[in-house]
């Protein structure tokens, strides 16, 4: 009796995710031979040789951290408290009523996608059934999948104004004013 390895994978039934249009911009960039091309895809800084470039401020921050004797030990589950506090102040403003009234909670997560997944699971588990999540239009292609995979319904709010190639502030505010009370709004801090 001979045993033969099966050519069928246990993952064959997993559907292929649709291509991400934003990552497609980077693929088109790599395929373009023009000397004047620019990669306007994934938000990472690159050198002229297309290698990742670390901002000098990040290099300096790491230098200071190590010079101060800080280590790279695991953080508490909610992240680095001073970072969380600084993030809330940056997003909401130093004099924010929500901060003063202690109505803000922050956690630190790894990456945008990882943060959204943790947030989606939290919403699905702890907020009332039927809580709807609103994301900007446009948004990254995987955002709807992240919330959908957690069993959440998504809506959109206006964000981009093609005429000005900027924020559609009036449209965004009008849409956000009409979302049901108790909804979750995903804002991009870019």
C-alpha positions as a Markdown table, in Angstrom:
| # | Residue | x | y | z |
|---|---|---|---|---|
| 1 | Unk | 0.0 | 0.0 | 0.0 |
| 2 | Unk | 1.4 | 3.3 | -0.9 |
| 3 | Unk | 0.5 | 6.7 | 0.5 |
| 4 | Unk | 0.4 | 9.6 | -1.7 |
| 5 | Unk | 0.3 | 13.3 | -0.6 |
| 6 | Unk | -2.9 | 14.9 | -1.6 |
| 7 | Unk | -2.7 | 17.7 | -4.1 |
| 8 | Unk | -5.8 | 19.3 | -2.6 |
| 9 | Unk | -5.1 | 21.8 | 0.1 |
| 10 | Unk | -7.3 | 22.2 | 3.2 |
| 11 | Unk | -7.5 | 25.9 | 2.2 |
| 12 | Unk | -8.8 | 25.3 | -1.3 |
| 13 | Unk | -12.3 | 26.3 | -0.3 |
| 14 | Unk | -11.2 | 29.7 | 1.0 |
| 15 | Unk | -12.2 | 32.3 | -1.6 |
| 16 | Unk | -9.5 | 34.6 | -2.9 |
| 17 | Unk | -9.9 | 38.1 | -1.6 |
| 18 | Unk | -10.5 | 40.8 | -4.2 |
| 19 | Unk | -7.5 | 42.8 | -5.2 |
| 20 | Unk | -7.0 | 45.9 | -3.2 |
| 21 | Unk | -7.2 | 48.9 | -5.6 |
| 22 | Unk | -4.7 | 51.0 | -3.5 |
| 23 | Unk | -2.1 | 48.2 | -3.5 |
| 24 | Unk | -2.7 | 48.0 | -7.3 |
| 25 | Unk | -1.4 | 51.6 | -7.5 |
| 26 | Unk | 2.0 | 50.3 | -6.2 |
| 27 | Unk | 1.9 | 47.3 | -8.6 |
| 28 | Unk | 1.3 | 49.7 | -11.6 |
| 29 | Unk | 4.1 | 51.9 | -10.3 |
| 30 | Unk | 6.5 | 48.9 | -10.4 |
| 31 | Unk | 5.4 | 48.0 | -13.9 |
| 32 | Unk | 5.9 | 51.6 | -15.2 |
| 33 | Unk | 9.3 | 52.3 | -16.7 |
| 34 | Unk | 8.9 | 56.1 | -16.9 |
| 35 | Unk | 11.7 | 58.0 | -15.1 |
| 36 | Unk | 9.0 | 60.6 | -14.0 |
| 37 | Unk | 6.8 | 58.0 | -12.2 |
| 38 | Unk | 5.7 | 58.5 | -8.6 |
| 39 | Unk | 4.4 | 55.9 | -6.2 |
| 40 | Unk | 1.2 | 57.3 | -4.7 |
| 41 | Unk | 0.1 | 54.0 | -3.2 |
| 42 | Unk | 0.8 | 52.7 | 0.3 |
| 43 | Unk | 1.6 | 55.4 | 2.8 |
| 44 | Unk | 5.3 | 54.6 | 3.4 |
| 45 | Unk | 8.2 | 56.9 | 2.7 |
| 46 | Unk | 10.8 | 55.6 | 0.2 |
| 47 | Unk | 14.2 | 56.6 | -1.0 |
| 48 | Unk | 15.0 | 57.3 | -4.6 |
| 49 | Unk | 16.0 | 53.6 | -4.8 |
| 50 | Unk | 12.6 | 52.7 | -3.4 |
| 51 | Unk | 13.9 | 51.4 | -0.1 |
| 52 | Unk | 12.0 | 52.2 | 3.1 |
| 53 | Unk | 13.0 | 55.5 | 4.6 |
| 54 | Unk | 12.7 | 56.1 | 8.3 |
| 55 | Unk | 11.9 | 59.7 | 9.1 |
| 56 | Unk | 14.8 | 61.4 | 11.0 |
| 57 | Unk | 12.3 | 62.3 | 13.8 |
| 58 | Unk | 11.6 | 58.6 | 14.3 |
| 59 | Unk | 15.4 | 57.8 | 14.4 |
| 60 | Unk | 15.8 | 60.6 | 17.0 |
| 61 | Unk | 12.9 | 59.5 | 19.1 |
| 62 | Unk | 14.3 | 56.0 | 19.3 |
| 63 | Unk | 17.8 | 57.3 | 20.1 |
| 64 | Unk | 16.4 | 59.4 | 23.0 |
| 65 | Unk | 14.4 | 56.4 | 24.2 |
| 66 | Unk | 17.4 | 54.2 | 24.3 |
| 67 | Unk | 19.6 | 56.9 | 25.8 |
| 68 | Unk | 17.1 | 57.4 | 28.6 |
| 69 | Unk | 17.5 | 53.7 | 29.5 |
| 70 | Unk | 14.1 | 52.7 | 28.3 |
| 71 | Unk | 13.9 | 49.2 | 27.0 |
| 72 | Unk | 11.7 | 47.4 | 24.5 |
| 73 | Unk | 9.8 | 45.3 | 27.0 |
| 74 | Unk | 6.2 | 44.3 | 26.2 |
| 75 | Unk | 3.7 | 47.0 | 26.9 |
| 76 | Unk | 0.6 | 46.6 | 29.1 |
| 77 | Unk | -2.4 | 45.3 | 27.1 |
| 78 | Unk | -3.8 | 48.8 | 26.6 |
| 79 | Unk | -0.5 | 50.1 | 25.4 |
| 80 | Unk | 1.9 | 52.9 | 26.6 |
| 81 | Unk | -0.2 | 55.2 | 28.7 |
| 82 | Unk | 1.7 | 58.4 | 27.9 |
| 83 | Unk | 1.4 | 57.7 | 24.2 |
| 84 | Unk | -2.4 | 57.1 | 24.6 |
| 85 | Unk | -2.8 | 60.3 | 26.5 |
| 86 | Unk | -0.8 | 62.3 | 23.9 |
| 87 | Unk | -2.8 | 60.7 | 21.1 |
| 88 | Unk | -6.1 | 61.7 | 22.7 |
| 89 | Unk | -4.9 | 65.3 | 23.2 |
| 90 | Unk | -3.6 | 65.5 | 19.6 |
| 91 | Unk | -6.9 | 64.2 | 18.1 |
| 92 | Unk | -9.4 | 66.1 | 20.4 |
| 93 | Unk | -7.4 | 69.2 | 21.5 |
| 94 | Unk | -5.7 | 70.1 | 24.8 |
| 95 | Unk | -8.9 | 71.8 | 26.1 |
| 96 | Unk | -11.4 | 69.1 | 25.0 |
| 97 | Unk | -14.5 | 68.8 | 27.2 |
| 98 | Unk | -14.5 | 65.0 | 26.5 |
| 99 | Unk | -11.0 | 64.7 | 27.9 |
| 100 | Unk | -11.7 | 66.9 | 30.9 |
| 101 | Unk | -14.9 | 64.8 | 31.6 |
| 102 | Unk | -12.9 | 61.6 | 31.2 |
| 103 | Unk | -15.2 | 60.4 | 28.4 |
| 104 | Unk | -12.4 | 59.2 | 26.2 |
| 105 | Unk | -10.7 | 55.8 | 26.1 |
| 106 | Unk | -7.7 | 55.0 | 24.1 |
| 107 | Unk | -5.7 | 51.9 | 23.4 |
| 108 | Unk | -2.6 | 51.3 | 21.4 |
| 109 | Unk | -2.6 | 48.6 | 18.8 |
| 110 | Unk | -0.3 | 47.3 | 16.1 |
| 111 | Unk | -1.1 | 48.9 | 12.7 |
| 112 | Unk | -4.2 | 50.3 | 11.2 |
| 113 | Unk | -5.6 | 47.0 | 10.1 |
| 114 | Unk | -4.8 | 45.3 | 13.5 |
| 115 | Unk | -6.4 | 48.2 | 15.3 |
| 116 | Unk | -9.6 | 48.0 | 13.3 |
| 117 | Unk | -9.9 | 44.3 | 13.8 |
| 118 | Unk | -9.6 | 44.6 | 17.5 |
| 119 | Unk | -12.1 | 47.5 | 17.5 |
| 120 | Unk | -14.5 | 45.5 | 15.3 |
| 121 | Unk | -14.4 | 42.5 | 17.7 |
| 122 | Unk | -14.8 | 44.8 | 20.7 |
| 123 | Unk | -17.9 | 46.5 | 19.1 |
| 124 | Unk | -19.4 | 43.1 | 18.2 |
| 125 | Unk | -18.9 | 41.7 | 21.6 |
| 126 | Unk | -19.6 | 44.7 | 23.9 |
| 127 | Unk | -21.8 | 47.2 | 22.2 |
| 128 | Unk | -25.6 | 46.6 | 21.6 |
| 129 | Unk | -26.6 | 44.3 | 18.9 |
| 130 | Unk | -27.2 | 46.2 | 15.7 |
| 131 | Unk | -24.6 | 48.9 | 16.3 |
| 132 | Unk | -23.7 | 50.3 | 12.9 |
| 133 | Unk | -20.2 | 51.3 | 11.9 |
| 134 | Unk | -19.7 | 54.3 | 9.5 |
| 135 | Unk | -16.5 | 54.6 | 7.5 |
| 136 | Unk | -15.3 | 57.3 | 5.1 |
| 137 | Unk | -16.0 | 57.2 | 1.4 |
| 138 | Unk | -13.5 | 56.4 | 0.1 |
| 139 | Unk | -11.8 | 54.1 | 2.5 |
| 140 | Unk | -9.4 | 51.2 | 2.3 |
| 141 | Unk | -10.9 | 48.2 | 0.6 |
| 142 | Unk | -10.4 | 45.9 | 3.6 |
| 143 | Unk | -12.3 | 48.0 | 6.1 |
| 144 | Unk | -15.7 | 46.7 | 5.0 |
| 145 | Unk | -14.4 | 43.1 | 5.3 |
| 146 | Unk | -12.9 | 43.7 | 8.7 |
| 147 | Unk | -16.2 | 45.0 | 10.2 |
| 148 | Unk | -18.3 | 42.5 | 8.1 |
| 149 | Unk | -16.3 | 39.6 | 9.4 |
| 150 | Unk | -17.1 | 40.7 | 12.9 |
| 151 | Unk | -20.8 | 40.6 | 12.0 |
| 152 | Unk | -21.2 | 44.4 | 11.9 |
| 153 | Unk | -23.1 | 46.4 | 9.3 |
| 154 | Unk | -21.2 | 49.3 | 7.7 |
| 155 | Unk | -22.4 | 52.6 | 6.3 |
| 156 | Unk | -20.5 | 55.4 | 4.6 |
| 157 | Unk | -20.0 | 59.1 | 5.1 |
| 158 | Unk | -18.7 | 61.6 | 2.6 |
| 159 | Unk | -15.0 | 62.3 | 3.0 |
| 160 | Unk | -13.3 | 63.1 | -0.3 |
| 161 | Unk | -14.2 | 66.0 | -2.7 |
| 162 | Unk | -12.9 | 65.2 | -6.1 |
| 163 | Unk | -13.3 | 68.8 | -7.3 |
| 164 | Unk | -10.9 | 70.2 | -4.7 |
| 165 | Unk | -8.9 | 66.9 | -4.2 |
| 166 | Unk | -9.5 | 67.5 | -0.5 |
| 167 | Unk | -11.8 | 66.9 | 2.4 |
| 168 | Unk | -15.6 | 67.3 | 1.7 |
| 169 | Unk | -16.1 | 68.9 | 5.2 |
| 170 | Unk | -19.6 | 70.0 | 4.6 |
| 171 | Unk | -20.7 | 66.7 | 3.2 |
| 172 | Unk | -19.0 | 64.8 | 6.0 |
| 173 | Unk | -20.6 | 66.9 | 8.7 |
| 174 | Unk | -24.0 | 66.5 | 7.1 |
| 175 | Unk | -23.7 | 62.8 | 6.9 |
| 176 | Unk | -22.3 | 62.4 | 10.4 |
| 177 | Unk | -25.2 | 64.6 | 11.7 |
| 178 | Unk | -27.6 | 62.0 | 10.3 |
| 179 | Unk | -26.1 | 58.7 | 11.7 |
| 180 | Unk | -28.2 | 56.9 | 14.3 |
| 181 | Unk | -27.4 | 57.6 | 17.9 |
| 182 | Unk | -25.0 | 55.0 | 19.3 |
| 183 | Unk | -23.2 | 54.4 | 16.0 |
| 184 | Unk | -19.5 | 54.0 | 15.7 |
| 185 | Unk | -17.7 | 56.5 | 13.4 |
| 186 | Unk | -14.2 | 55.5 | 12.0 |
| 187 | Unk | -12.1 | 58.5 | 11.5 |
| 188 | Unk | -8.7 | 58.5 | 9.7 |
| 189 | Unk | -6.0 | 60.3 | 11.6 |
| 190 | Unk | -3.8 | 60.8 | 8.5 |
